[in-house]
Amino acid sequence: MAAESSKGIKQFKVPHVYAIIFALMVIFAVLTWIVPSGSYQRQEVNGREVTVAGTYEQSEKTYIDEETGDEVDLRQGVFDVLQAPTRGIQEAIEVVAFILIVGGSFQVITKTGAITSGMGRVVRRFKNKDILIIPIAMVLFALGGTSFGMAEETLPFFAIFMPIMMAMGFDSMTAFMVVFVGARTGYIASTINPFNVLIAQGILGIQGNPQLWLRMIAWVVLTAVAITWVVLHARRVKKNPESSITFEDDIAKKVEFAADESALDAEFTGRQKGVLAVFIAGMCLIIWGLVTQGWYMNEISAVFLAMGLLAGVIAGFSQDVIAQEFVAGIADFAFSAIVVGLARGILVIASDGMIIDTILNALATGLGGIPAVLFTTLLYAVENLLAILVPSSSGLAALTAPIFGPLTELMGLNPEAAVWALSMGSATMSLICPTSAILVAGLGVCKIKLGQWWKTVWKFFLVVSLINIVFVAISGLIAL
C-alpha cells in the first residue's frame, strides 16, 4: 500500500524561471486593479534620481489627460501583459546589450584556453606541495568569482582536482570544495562582477562602484574563512580517512579518476600567456575606470569587447572563428539577458499601474522605526529566498533592485545595501540550492550526493550568512 501511495505523489519541481516571471506579470496586472495607485516625488541628487520620503500621494485609477483629453486607465489588462515582455526588453536594452557583449567577448577569451591553462600551470607547480595547493587554488578561483563571475568555467577543474586531492590522501569532497567553494566565495564577495554588482548598480544609477574598498575587504575575509574551513576538513580526512562522508564512495572513484590528472599536462603556450596578460590588464583597466572615471556599462562593455578581439588575434584565430565564438558566447548568455528583460516587464506593468510607489510606501511605513541592521538582514533574507526561484543573479537584479534600492533610501540608508543584499544573498543560496546549475553539475562530476553536501556545508553556510549580514548592514550605514 505504501509503495502504491508513493507512486501517486508527484515530486515538487521548481517551475522554469520564465514561467515564474510571466506568472508574476499576471499577478502584478491583477494587483493594478486592487492596490491603490500613487506616486512619490523624485529629485536628482549627485546625478541620481532619488525618491523623496514623505511625498507619497494617491492617484485615481482613471483620469483625463490634460494634454490630449483622452481618458487614461491605469488598470492593466491582458493585452498589457502580452506587451510587457517586449517593452521590458526595450527598457532594459542597456543591461541586455551589456550582458550579451560581455558574454560574447568572454567566450572568445575562454576558447583560447588561457585561463584554464594558466590556472592549470599554477596547480601543476604546487600539486606536490601537499595541503598548500588548497589555499593557492582557492584564491585563484575566488579571484575568478569576484571579478568575472566564474561559474561554468570551473567545470573542467572538478575532474582535474579529483585525482590530485585523492592521490594526496584527501577525499572527493575536498576536491569539490576547493573548486566550488573557492569560486562561489569569490562570487559571494563580488567586487567588479559584471553579472550582479555592476548590473544592480547600473539599474540604481550608482556610478563608480563607490564601496569597492569595502567589497575588497569582504573578499579577503570570506576567502580566508573558506580556505580555513576547507583546510580543516582536508586535514581531518587525511588523518582519519574513514571520517569522510564520501569514504566508501571514494574507493571506486580513485580508480575512475586516476587518468584524469593528465589534463594538467596541457601546454601553457606563449599565445595563451599573451591572452592572459590582456585579460589581467583589461580587468585592471576596468577597476581604474570604475574608481577614477565613474565608468558605466558602455565603457565596461567596450573594454570587454576589446579584450575579446585582442584575445582572438593573439590566439591566432581567424576572423570567422572570432565571430563564431562571439556568437556562441551570446547564445550562452541569452538566457540571462532575456531574464533581465522579462523581469523588467513586471516593473513595466507595475509602473504603468502606478502601484510600485504604493508598495514602497506600505513597506516603508510598515518597516519604519525598525533598526537598520534588522532591515538590512530582512533584505538579505528575502534575496536568499528569491534566489531559489530566480537563480540568475542578473535576472534577480533586474527584478528586485528597482524596488529594494528606493526602499533602502526611504529607510534612510545607502542604496548600496540593496546591491550587497542581492550579490551576497543570491550567491550564498547557490551554495545549497538544488536550482543552482553549477552546484548540481559539480556534484555530478565528483559523484557526490546532494544530501552528503548538505551535511557537510550547513555550518559553513551559516557562518558565511552571518558575515554577509554584517557587511550588508555596514554598507547601508555608510553615508552617501
C-alpha positions in Angstrom: 0.0 0.0 0.0 2.8 2.4 0.9 4.5 1.7 -2.4 1.3 2.3 -4.3 0.5 5.6 -2.5 4.0 6.9 -3.1 3.6 6.5 -6.8 0.7 8.9 -6.7 2.7 11.6 -5.1 4.3 13.9 -7.6 7.7 15.2 -6.7 7.7 19.0 -6.5 9.6 20.7 -9.2 10.5 24.4 -9.3 8.9 25.9 -12.5 11.1 27.4 -15.2 12.2 30.9 -14.4 10.5 32.3 -17.5 7.2 30.7 -16.3 7.7 32.3 -12.8 8.3 35.7 -14.3 5.3 35.5 -16.6 3.1 34.4 -13.6 4.4 37.5 -11.7 3.4 39.7 -14.6 -0.1 38.3 -14.4 -0.2 38.8 -10.6 1.0 42.4 -10.8 -1.6 43.1 -13.5 -4.3 41.9 -11.2 -2.8 44.0 -8.4 -3.2 47.1 -10.5 -7.0 46.6 -10.1 -6.8 46.1 -6.3 -3.8 48.1 -5.0 -4.3 51.9 -4.9 -2.3 53.9 -7.4 0.1 56.6 -6.2 3.5 58.2 -6.5 6.4 59.8 -4.7 8.1 62.9 -5.8 11.7 62.5 -7.1 14.7 64.8 -7.2 18.1 64.5 -8.7 21.0 64.1 -6.2 24.6 63.7 -7.4 23.3 62.6 -10.8 20.9 60.1 -9.4 17.1 60.2 -9.2 16.2 59.8 -5.5 12.8 59.1 -4.0 11.7 61.9 -1.6 10.4 60.4 1.7 7.0 61.8 2.9 5.8 62.9 -0.5 3.6 59.9 -1.4 0.2 60.8 -2.8 -2.6 58.5 -4.1 -4.0 58.8 -7.7 -7.2 57.9 -9.3 -7.3 54.7 -11.4 -8.8 56.6 -14.3 -8.3 60.2 -15.2 -8.4 62.6 -18.2 -5.0 63.5 -19.7 -4.9 67.3 -19.7 -2.7 67.5 -22.8 -4.6 65.0 -25.0 -8.0 65.0 -23.5 -8.0 61.2 -23.6 -9.1 59.0 -20.7 -6.2 57.1 -19.0 -6.9 53.8 -17.3 -4.1 52.7 -15.0 -5.6 49.2 -14.6 -3.6 46.7 -16.7 -5.3 44.1 -18.9 -4.5 41.0 -20.9 -3.0 43.0 -23.9 -0.8 45.0 -21.5 0.5 41.7 -20.1 1.3 40.4 -23.6 3.1 43.6 -24.5 5.1 43.7 -21.2 7.9 41.3 -22.3 8.7 43.3 -25.4 8.5 46.6 -23.5 10.6 45.2 -20.7 13.4 44.1 -23.1 13.2 47.6 -24.7 13.5 49.4 -21.4 16.3 47.1 -20.2 18.2 47.2 -23.5 21.3 48.8 -22.0 21.6 45.9 -19.5 20.7 43.3 -22.1 23.3 44.6 -24.5 25.9 44.7 -21.8 25.3 41.0 -20.9 25.4 39.9 -24.5 28.6 41.9 -25.3 30.4 40.7 -22.2 29.2 37.1 -22.8 30.3 37.0 -26.4 33.7 38.6 -25.6 34.4 36.3 -22.7 33.6 33.2 -24.8 36.4 34.2 -27.2 38.8 34.6 -24.2 37.6 31.2 -22.8 38.1 29.5 -26.2 41.8 30.4 -26.2 42.2 28.2 -23.1 44.4 30.8 -21.5 42.5 31.0 -18.2 42.2 27.2 -17.8 45.8 26.6 -18.8 47.1 29.4 -16.7 45.4 28.1 -13.6 46.5 24.6 -14.5 50.1 25.7 -14.6 49.8 27.1 -11.1 48.1 23.9 -9.8 50.8 21.7 -11.5 53.5 23.7 -9.9 52.1 23.2 -6.4 50.4 19.8 -6.7 53.2 18.1 -4.8 53.2 20.7 -2.0 50.5 18.7 -0.1 47.9 21.0 1.6 49.5 24.2 0.3 47.7 23.6 -3.0 44.3 24.2 -1.4 44.7 27.9 -0.4 46.6 28.7 -3.6 43.9 27.1 -5.8 41.0 28.6 -3.8 42.5 32.1 -4.1 42.7 31.8 -7.8 39.1 30.5 -8.1 37.9 33.3 -5.7 39.6 35.9 -7.9 37.7 34.5 -10.8 34.4 34.6 -8.9 34.8 38.1 -7.7 36.0 39.6 -11.0 34.2 38.0 -13.8 31.6 35.7 -12.1 33.5 32.5 -12.6 30.9 29.7 -12.6 30.6 27.2 -15.5 34.2 27.9 -16.3 35.1 25.8 -13.2 33.6 22.6 -14.6 36.8 21.2 -16.1 38.6 21.7 -12.8 36.4 19.3 -10.9 37.8 16.4 -12.9 41.3 17.8 -12.6 41.3 18.1 -8.8 39.6 14.8 -8.1 42.7 12.6 -8.8 45.1 15.2 -7.3 43.2 15.5 -4.0 42.7 11.8 -3.6 46.3 11.0 -4.5 47.4 13.3 -1.7 45.2 11.4 0.8 42.2 13.7 0.8 38.6 12.8 -0.3 36.4 13.7 -3.2 34.6 16.2 -1.0 37.8 18.1 -0.6 38.3 18.3 -4.4 34.7 19.6 -4.8 35.2 22.1 -2.1 38.4 23.6 -3.4 36.8 24.3 -6.8 33.2 25.1 -5.9 33.6 26.9 -2.6 36.6 28.8 -3.9 34.7 30.2 -6.9 31.4 30.7 -5.0 33.1 32.5 -2.2 34.5 35.0 -4.8 31.1 35.3 -6.3 29.5 36.0 -2.9 32.1 38.7 -2.3 31.8 40.2 -5.8 33.9 43.3 -6.3 33.6 44.1 -10.1 31.5 41.1 -11.2 29.6 42.4 -14.2 26.7 40.0 -13.7 25.5 41.1 -10.3 27.2 44.1 -8.7 27.7 46.2 -11.9 24.2 45.4 -13.3 22.5 46.2 -10.0 24.4 49.5 -9.6 23.6 50.3 -13.2 19.9 49.8 -12.6 20.1 52.1 -9.5 22.2 54.7 -11.2 25.1 54.2 -8.9 28.3 55.0 -10.7 32.0 54.4 -9.9 31.4 51.4 -7.6 31.8 53.7 -4.5 32.1 50.8 -2.0 34.7 48.8 -3.9 37.1 49.2 -1.0 34.6 47.5 1.4 33.9 44.8 -1.2 37.7 44.0 -1.3 37.7 43.7 2.5 34.7 41.3 2.3 36.5 39.3 -0.3 39.6 38.9 1.9 37.5 38.0 5.0 35.3 35.4 3.2 38.1 33.9 1.2 40.1 33.4 4.4 37.1 31.8 6.2 36.5 29.5 3.2 40.1 28.4 3.0 40.3 27.8 6.7 37.2 25.6 6.6 38.4 23.5 3.6 41.9 23.1 5.0 40.5 21.9 8.4 38.3 19.4 6.5 41.2 18.2 4.4 43.5 17.7 7.4 40.8 15.8 9.3 40.1 13.5 6.4 43.8 12.8 5.8 44.4 12.0 9.4 41.3 9.7 9.6 40.0 8.8 6.1 37.0 6.9 7.5 35.7 10.2 8.9 35.0 11.3 5.4 31.3 11.3 4.5 32.3 10.0 1.0 34.8 7.4 2.3 33.1 4.3 0.8 32.2 6.0 -2.5 35.8 7.2 -2.9 37.1 3.7 -3.2 35.7 3.4 -6.7 36.3 7.0 -7.6 40.1 6.6 -7.1 40.2 4.1 -9.9 37.7 6.1 -12.1 39.5 9.4 -11.8 43.1 8.1 -11.9 43.6 9.0 -15.5 42.0 12.5 -15.4 45.1 14.2 -14.0 46.6 14.3 -17.5 44.6 17.4 -18.1 47.2 19.3 -16.1 49.8 18.4 -18.6 48.3 20.6 -21.3 50.9 23.1 -22.6 50.6 26.8 -21.5 51.6 28.4 -24.8 53.1 31.8 -25.4 49.9 32.8 -27.1 47.9 31.8 -24.1 50.3 33.8 -21.9 49.6 36.8 -24.1 45.9 36.4 -23.8 46.1 36.0 -20.1 48.1 39.2 -19.9 45.5 41.1 -21.9 42.7 39.7 -19.7 44.5 40.8 -16.5 45.3 44.2 -18.0 41.7 44.6 -19.0 40.4 43.8 -15.6 42.8 46.3 -14.0 41.7 48.9 -16.5 38.0 48.3 -15.5 38.9 48.8 -11.9 40.7 52.0 -12.7 37.8 53.3 -14.8 35.3 52.5 -12.1 37.2 54.1 -9.3 38.6 57.2 -11.0 36.4 57.8 -14.1 33.0 56.7 -12.9 32.7 54.3 -15.8 29.3 52.8 -16.6 28.1 49.8 -18.6 29.0 51.2 -22.0 32.7 51.8 -21.1 33.0 48.4 -19.3 31.4 46.5 -22.2 33.8 48.3 -24.6 36.8 47.1 -22.6 35.4 43.5 -22.6 34.9 43.7 -26.4 38.5 44.9 -26.8 39.7 42.1 -24.6 37.8 39.5 -26.7 39.1 40.9 -30.0 42.7 41.1 -28.8 42.5 37.6 -27.3 41.3 36.2 -30.6 44.0 37.9 -32.6 46.8 36.9 -30.1 45.5 33.3 -30.1 45.8 33.2 -33.9 42.1 32.8 -34.5 40.7 33.7 -37.9 38.1 36.5 -38.1 35.5 33.7 -38.8 36.5 31.8 -35.6 36.4 35.0 -33.5 32.9 35.8 -34.9 31.6 32.2 -34.4 32.9 32.1 -30.8 31.4 35.6 -30.1 28.0 34.4 -31.3 28.4 31.2 -29.3 29.0 33.4 -26.2 26.0 35.5 -26.9 23.9 32.3 -27.2 25.2 31.1 -23.8 24.3 34.4 -22.1 21.0 34.9 -24.0 19.1 33.2 -21.2 20.3 35.6 -18.6 19.8 38.6 -20.9 16.2 37.6 -21.6 15.5 37.0 -17.9 16.6 40.6 -17.3 14.2 41.9 -20.0 11.3 39.8 -18.8 11.8 40.8 -15.2 11.7 44.4 -16.3 8.4 43.6 -17.9 7.0 43.0 -14.4 8.1 46.5 -13.5 6.6 47.9 -16.7 3.2 46.6 -15.6 3.6 47.9 -12.0 4.8 51.3 -13.2 2.0 51.7 -15.8 -0.4 50.8 -13.0 1.4 53.2 -10.6 1.5 50.7 -7.8 5.3 50.5 -7.3 5.3 53.6 -5.1 2.2 52.4 -3.2 4.1 49.2 -2.4 7.2 51.2 -1.4 5.1 53.4 0.8 3.4 50.4 2.5 6.8 48.7 3.1 8.4 51.9 4.3 5.5 52.7 6.7 5.4 49.1 7.9 9.1 48.8 8.4 9.5 52.4 9.7 11.2 52.5 13.1 12.9 49.1 12.9 16.7 49.1 13.5 18.8 49.5 10.3 20.6 46.2 11.0 17.2 44.4 11.2 16.1 45.9 7.9 19.2 45.0 6.0 19.0 41.5 7.5 15.5 41.1 6.2 16.6 42.5 2.8 19.4 39.8 2.7 17.0 37.1 3.7 14.4 38.0 1.0 17.2 37.9 -1.7 18.2 34.5 -0.4 14.7 33.1 -0.8 14.1 34.8 -4.2 17.3 33.2 -5.5 15.6 29.8 -5.2 13.0 30.8 -7.8 15.3 33.1 -9.9 18.8 31.6 -9.7 20.1 34.1 -12.3 21.8 36.9 -10.4 21.3 39.2 -13.4 17.6 38.4 -13.6 17.3 38.8 -9.8 19.0 42.2 -10.0 16.5 43.4 -12.7 13.6 42.1 -10.6 14.5 43.4 -7.1 16.9 46.4 -7.5 14.2 48.8 -8.7 12.1 48.2 -5.6 14.7 47.4 -2.9 17.0 50.3 -3.9 14.4 53.1 -3.4 13.1 51.3 -0.3 16.5 51.3 1.2 16.8 55.0 0.6 13.3 55.6 2.1 14.6 53.8 5.2 17.4 56.4 5.4 20.1 54.0 4.3 22.7 53.9 1.5 21.1 52.1 -1.6 24.3 50.2 -2.0 22.9 47.9 0.8 20.4 46.6 -1.8 23.2 45.8 -4.1 25.1 43.9 -1.4 22.0 42.0 -0.3 21.4 41.0 -3.9 25.0 39.9 -4.7 25.6 38.2 -1.4 22.2 36.7 -0.9 21.8 35.1 -4.3 25.3 33.7 -4.4 25.2 32.3 -0.9 21.9 30.5 -1.6 23.7 28.9 -4.6 25.9 27.0 -2.1 22.9 24.8 -1.2 20.1 25.4 -3.6 19.3 22.5 -6.0 18.2 25.0 -8.6 21.9 26.1 -8.8 23.1 24.7 -12.1 26.8 24.8 -11.2 26.2 23.1 -7.8 24.3 20.2 -9.4 26.8 20.0 -12.3 29.9 20.0 -10.0 28.4 17.4 -7.6 27.6 15.3 -10.7 31.2 15.4 -11.9 32.6 14.5 -8.5 29.8 11.9 -8.0 28.8 13.4 -4.6 25.2 13.1 -3.4 23.3 16.4 -2.7 22.5 15.1 0.8 26.2 14.5 1.5 27.0 18.0 0.5 24.2 19.5 2.7 25.5 17.6 5.7 29.0 19.0 5.0 28.2 22.6 4.2 25.4 23.7 6.5 27.7 25.1 9.2 29.8 27.0 6.7 26.6 28.3 5.1 25.5 29.8 8.4 28.9 31.3 9.2 29.1 32.9 5.7 25.5 34.2 6.1 26.3 35.9 9.4 29.4 37.6 7.9 27.3 38.7 4.9 24.7 40.2 7.2 27.4 42.3 8.9 28.7 43.6 5.6 25.2 44.4 4.2 24.5 46.4 7.4 27.8 48.3 7.2 27.2 49.2 3.5 23.8 50.6 4.4 25.1 52.7 7.2 27.9 54.3 5.1 26.9 57.9 4.2 26.1 58.6 0.6 
